[in-house]
Amino acid sequence: MLKSALLLGAGIAIGAGAIQGLHAATGPAVYTVYEANVTDEAAYTKALPDIQKMIKENGGGYVAGGFNKTKLVSGLPVGNRYVIVRWDNEADFTKFMDGGAKAWIQKNAPDARQIIVEGAEAK
């Protein structure tokens, strides 16, 4: 029994160390916040499957957003398309942008803005 408990404890410690090592190698999770004021919603919607495929293929996951999903609480007005995407690390986001997302945004929403922020660890 004691031997099993020691092995389990060692396994947990080794697993935690491996996760920390992987985290250090790839970097922390990041979130991107994308905002656009789309004037031709039908054309933009038609183009969405392309960018959604790129997001998925590069490890991104939608967290929140869409068309007309925001409510202004304070400050300047926001665009009508607001999306938050989680990425495992900044390298995945960079791969996404370099793999066609920059061109897609330039074509479909040239006035869009996007920010990236490092995720906070849950306490």
C-alpha positions in Angstrom: 0.0 0.0 0.0 2.8 2.4 1.0 4.7 1.5 -2.2 1.6 2.2 -4.3 1.1 5.6 -2.6 4.8 6.5 -3.2 4.6 5.5 -6.8 1.4 7.5 -7.3 3.0 10.5 -5.7 6.1 10.2 -7.8 4.0 9.8 -10.9 2.1 13.0 -10.1 5.3 14.9 -9.4 6.9 13.8 -12.7 3.7 14.6 -14.6 3.5 18.1 -13.1 7.2 18.7 -14.0 6.6 17.6 -17.6 3.6 19.9 -17.9 5.7 22.8 -16.5 8.5 21.9 -18.9 6.1 21.9 -21.9 4.6 25.1 -20.7 8.0 26.7 -20.6 8.9 25.4 -24.0 5.8 26.7 -25.8 4.8 29.7 -23.7 1.6 30.6 -21.9 -1.8 30.6 -23.4 -2.8 33.8 -25.1 -6.0 35.4 -26.1 -6.8 37.5 -29.1 -9.5 40.1 -29.2 -10.6 41.0 -32.7 -12.9 43.9 -33.4 -14.4 45.1 -36.7 -17.2 47.3 -37.8 -18.5 45.3 -40.7 -20.6 47.2 -43.2 -21.5 44.3 -45.5 -22.5 41.6 -43.0 -23.7 39.2 -45.8 -20.4 39.2 -47.7 -18.4 38.9 -44.4 -20.6 36.0 -43.3 -19.9 34.3 -46.6 -16.2 34.6 -46.0 -16.3 33.4 -42.4 -15.8 29.6 -43.0 -12.3 30.3 -44.4 -11.1 32.1 -41.3 -12.9 29.7 -38.9 -11.1 26.8 -40.6 -7.7 28.6 -40.2 -8.4 29.2 -36.5 -9.3 25.6 -35.9 -6.3 24.2 -37.9 -3.9 26.4 -35.9 -5.2 25.4 -32.4 -7.4 28.4 -31.7 -10.7 28.1 -29.9 -13.6 30.6 -29.8 -14.3 31.9 -26.3 -16.8 34.6 -27.0 -18.2 36.9 -29.6 -19.9 37.1 -33.0 -22.1 39.7 -34.7 -23.8 42.2 -32.4 -23.0 40.2 -29.3 -21.4 43.1 -27.3 -23.1 45.6 -25.0 -21.2 48.8 -24.3 -20.7 49.3 -20.6 -18.5 52.4 -20.7 -16.1 54.2 -23.1 -16.1 54.5 -26.9 -18.4 52.4 -29.0 -17.2 49.0 -30.2 -17.5 47.4 -33.6 -20.4 45.1 -34.5 -18.1 42.1 -34.8 -16.2 41.2 -31.7 -14.5 37.9 -31.2 -12.2 36.5 -28.5 -10.1 33.4 -29.4 -7.8 31.4 -27.1 -4.5 30.0 -28.4 -2.3 27.5 -26.6 0.6 29.9 -27.1 1.7 32.9 -29.1 3.5 30.7 -31.7 0.2 29.2 -32.7 -1.3 32.6 -33.1 1.7 33.8 -35.2 1.4 30.7 -37.4 -2.3 31.4 -37.9 -1.6 35.1 -38.9 1.3 34.1 -41.2 -0.7 31.3 -42.7 -3.3 33.4 -44.4 -5.2 35.3 -41.6 -3.4 38.6 -42.3 -4.5 38.5 -45.9 -8.1 37.4 -45.0 -8.4 40.3 -42.5 -6.9 42.8 -45.0 -9.5 41.7 -47.7 -12.6 41.3 -45.5 -12.1 43.8 -42.7 -9.2 46.2 -43.4 -10.2 48.5 -40.6 -10.4 45.7 -38.0 -8.2 45.9 -34.9 -6.8 43.0 -33.0 -4.9 42.7 -29.7 -3.2 39.8 -28.1 -2.9 39.3 -24.3 -1.2 36.6 -22.2 -3.6 34.5 -20.3 -3.6 34.6 -16.5 -3.1 31.4 -14.6 -6.1 30.2 -12.6 -5.4 30.4 -8.9 
